[in-house]
Amino acid sequence: MDFGVLGPLTVRRDGVPLELGTPKGRLLLAVLLSRPGRPISDDALVEAVWGGEQPRSAAKNVQTYVHRLRQRLGDPGRIAREGRGYVLRADRTEVDAARFEDLAGAARTALTAGERGRSRRLFEEALGLWRGPAFAGIAGLPALGPEATRLDELRLGVIEERVDVDLRLGRHSELLGELTALTMEHPFRERMWAQLMLALYRCGRRADALQAYLQVREVLAEETGLEPGHTLRDLHRAVLGEDPALDPAVADGEQGRRNVTGARMLPPALGDFSGQRAELAEIEARLRTDRAADDPAATVTISGPGGVGKTALAVQASHRLRSAYPDGQLFAALDGARTQRVSPATVLGRFLRALGVPATAVPDDPQERTDLYRSMLAERRILVVLDDAHDEEQLAPLLPTSGTCGVIATGRVRLGGLGPRSSTRATRTATVRSSGPTEAQRYGFDGGGGEFAQRTGKPKA
C-alpha cells in the first residue's frame, strides 16, 4: 500500500489508485494519515470532520466512514480500533511523508561522510516525492493545517540543503533559474537569497549578486521593517571584498576538507624582533604545550597602548607557532579602539567560511555560529589570533573550548579571565620594539594566564 499526502491525498494498492469515497471519508483518512501509527480519539475525529456543526449521529457516522474505508483499502486491519479512537497502521515505507523525511536524513548522513554526489541524489529522490503542497485542497482545515505547514517547511528546508550541495559541487550556473524563481516565491527566506547571491558571484556576475542583496534588503525593509540578518550582511561584505572563501569548491569534494584543516589567515610577519627573543620563546612555550581536548584552550594575552607593537609581536609569534597548529591559523582585527567595533558574529562568519562552511550554510543566529565554530575546532590544532580587542565580552564568543587550540589576544586594556591562571607572576620585564614606532616599551609577563601587560619603571635585575 502506498499512502500519499505530499500533494492531494492518494492511496495506491499494487500501483493502482483507489477510490476513497465521500469528501468526509477522505478527510477522515487524511486526519489518520497525519499521525500514522498513533491513535486519534473519536472526539478529535468528529471535531476534525465536522468542526462546530456536528450532527447528533457524528460518532456513529465516524464508525460508518471507517467501515467503508476498510472496504475500499481491502485490508480491514489497516484502520484499527484502539482505546476510544482509531489508528492507521502503516510502515514508514508506505507513507510518502515518512519516506521523504527518511531520505532527507540519509542525504545529510551522506553529506557528513563527504559523499556529496550521493547526498544530492538522495535529496533529489526525497524532493521527487512531492506532487504539490502537503494535503493539497484540504490543508486549510484546522485538523490538518499544522502538519501540512510542518511538511511544507521541511520541503523548503530540504530544497535549501540540496542547493547547498549543488553549490559545493560547482553547479552554480545551473541553479540561477531555480533560485531566481524560489526567491520570488519565498521573498522572506534569506538563505535562498544568500544562495542566489553566491551562485551569481560564482558565475562572474558580482554586480548582479550585489543587486540581489539590495533587492532583498528593500523587500525586508518594506514588509517587515527589518534589516537582513548576519548571513546576508556577511555575504554582502564578502562579495564586495571578493573574499577567496567564496570561490567554488572543487568537484572531487576535497576543498571543504582542505579548508577545515588548512585555514591560513595570518598577515605577514613584520618588524625586528631580535630584542624580543625571550618574549617570543615564552609565548611559544605557553602555546606549544600538549593539552587534552577537554582542557581549556591555552591562552596568551598582550595588552598596552596603541602603537607599541602588540600586533606585530602576536603575528610574529603566531608564524613561529605554525608547526604546532597544523590544522590552521585564524586571524581577526577586532578594531577595539574604534567606535564601530567588529561584532563577534561578523568575525565568526569569516572564520566559518575560512573553515570550509559554505557561505549560505553559516547560521544567522550568533549563538548558533559560536556553537558551530567551537564544534569545528574541537580536537583540531588551530591557533586563533584576536587582535585589538575592546574587552573580554567581545572576545568571549570567539574563544575555542578545546584544549587542542591556542589563543593569542591583544588589546589596549588588560584582558583577564580568558584562560586558566596560576597565582605566580613573573618579575622579569622585556623590551618590545614596534614594527612602526621605534620607541621601546617595557612589558611584564603574567606567567599563569599568559598575559603581557605594560609596566612602568625600570626593569628589575
C-alpha positions, 0 to 999 in steps of 0.5 A, a space after each residue: 500500500 502506498 499512502 500519499 499526502 505530499 500533494 492531494 491525498 492518494 492511496 495506491 494498492 499494487 500501483 493502482 489508485 483507489 477510490 476513497 469515497 465521500 469528501 468526509 471519508 477522505 478527510 477522515 483518512 487524511 486526519 489518520 494519515 497525519 499521525 500514522 501509527 498513533 491513535 486519534 480519539 473519536 472526539 478529535 475525529 468528529 471535531 476534525 470532520 465536522 468542526 462546530 456543526 456536528 450532527 447528533 449521529 457524528 460518532 456513529 457516522 465516524 464508525 460508518 466512514 471507517 467501515 467503508 474505508 476498510 472496504 475500499 483499502 481491502 485490508 480491514 486491519 489497516 484502520 484499527 480500533 484502539 482505546 476510544 479512537 482509531 489508528 492507521 497502521 502503516 510502515 514508514 515505507 508506505 507513507 510518502 511523508 515518512 519516506 521523504 523525511 527518511 531520505 532527507 536524513 540519509 542525504 545529510 548522513 551522506 553529506 557528513 561522510 563527504 559523499 556529496 554526489 550521493 547526498 544530492 541524489 538522495 535529496 533529489 529522490 526525497 524532493 521527487 516525492 512531492 506532487 504539490 503542497 502537503 494535503 493539497 485542497 484540504 490543508 486549510 482545515 484546522 485538523 490538518 493545517 499544522 502538519 501540512 505547514 510542518 511538511 511544507 517547511 521541511 520541503 523548503 528546508 530540504 530544497 535549501 540543503 540540496 542547493 547547498 550541495 549543488 553549490 559545493 559541487 560547482 553547479 552554480 550556473 545551473 541553479 540561477 533559474 531555480 533560485 531566481 524563481 524560489 526567491 520570488 516565491 519565498 521573498 522572506 527566506 534569506 538563505 535562498 537569497 544568500 544562495 542566489 547571491 553566491 551562485 551569481 558571484 560564482 558565475 562572474 556576475 558580482 554586480 548582479 549578486 550585489 543587486 540581489 542583496 539590495 533587492 532583498 534588503 528593500 523587500 525586508 525593509 518594506 514588509 517587515 521593517 527589518 534589516 537582513 540578518 548576519 548571513 546576508 550582511 556577511 555575504 554582502 561584505 564578502 562579495 564586495 571584498 571578493 573574499 577567496 572563501 567564496 570561490 567554488 569548491 572543487 568537484 572531487 569534494 576535497 576543498 571543504 576538507 582542505 579548508 577545515 584543516 588548512 585555514 591560513 589567515 595570518 598577515 605577514 610577519 613584520 618588524 625586528 624582533 631580535 630584542 624580543 627573543 625571550 618574549 617570543 620563546 615564552 609565548 611559544 612555550 605557553 602555546 606549544 604545550 600538549 593539552 587534552 581536548 577537554 582542557 581549556 584552550 591555552 591562552 596568551 594575552 598582550 595588552 598596552 597602548 596603541 602603537 607599541 607593537 602588540 600586533 606585530 609581536 602576536 603575528 610574529 609569534 603566531 608564524 613561529 607557532 605554525 608547526 604546532 597548529 597544523 590544522 590552521 591559523 585564524 586571524 581577526 582585527 577586532 578594531 577595539 579602539 574604534 567606535 564601530 567595533 567588529 561584532 563577534 558574529 561578523 568575525 565568526 562568519 569569516 572564520 566559518 567560511 575560512 573553515 570550509 562552511 559554505 557561505 549560505 550554510 553559516 547560521 544567522 543566529 550568533 549563538 548558533 555560529 559560536 556553537 558551530 565554530 567551537 564544534 569545528 575546532 574541537 580536537 583540531 590544532 588551530 591557533 586563533 589570533 584576536 587582535 585589538 580587542 575592546 574587552 573580554 565580552 567581545 572576545 568571549 564568543 570567539 574563544 575555542 573550548 578545546 584544549 587542542 587550540 591556542 589563543 593569542 589576544 591583544 588589546 589596549 586594556 588588560 584582558 583577564 579571565 580568558 584562560 586558566 591562571 596560576 597565582 605566580 607572576 613573573 618579575 622579569 620585564 622585556 623590551 618590545 620594539 614596534 614594527 612602526 614606532 621605534 620607541 621601546 616599551 617595557 612589558 611584564 609577563 603574567 606567567 599563569 594566564 599568559 598575559 603581557 601587560 605594560 609596566 612602568 619603571 625600570 626593569 628589575 635585575 
